[in-house]
Amino acid sequence: MATGETLSGEMILESENPMKMTMFRKTLLQVAVLTIGIIALIALPVMAQDTSAPTSPPPPPQEQAGPHGRGGPGGMRGDQVKFLTQKLNLTADQATQVKAIDEDAQKQSKAVREDTSIAGPDRRAKMMDIHKAAQDKIRALLTPDQQTKFDALQAQMRERRGNRGDGDGPPPPPPPPQPQQ
């Protein structure tokens, strides 16, 4: 048999050597398999992190009305209507009215905060007036039993603010004098 001849008698050119083509294909296949393997190794940890993430949606962000993160004119974090409904057992009608009062107070407070013509102490006084008016309106909606509970909640809030030193109530009494020895 002559060089470059096949069993069927056809002539094969040197550049079309089947041995070289097989080696090229084998190398190409190895590179492709290696590339797929590397991609799979990189992708698996990423996919595992995605499947381990919680499937429940994140909680909605709570609106913060004041510069100190207090919601509503009541100074309570979160939703004042929900809080008062739970604590005072508000009726649906009362809850709707409290929500309207709260939203109005928040709008007024926002307007005062955005008004650059009002100086710091005056701004604080206006905010306090808005807060007081909203609390008076809410209190007027309540039954006598609810008013008693509401007053107790307000006293607790004033006490907490007073203990932090930024409340609108009277400052805490000074500590008793220590006897000298």
Secondary structure, 3 states (H helix, E strand, C coil): CCCCECCCCCECCHHHCHHHHHHHHHHHHHHHHHHHHHHHHHHHHHHHHHHHCCCCCCCCCCCCCCCCCCECCCCECCCHHHHHHHHHCCCHHHHHHHHHHHHHHHHHHHHHHHCCCCCHHHHHHHHHHHHHHHHHHHHHHCCHHHHHHHHHHHHHHHHHHHHHCCCCCCCCCCCCCCCCC
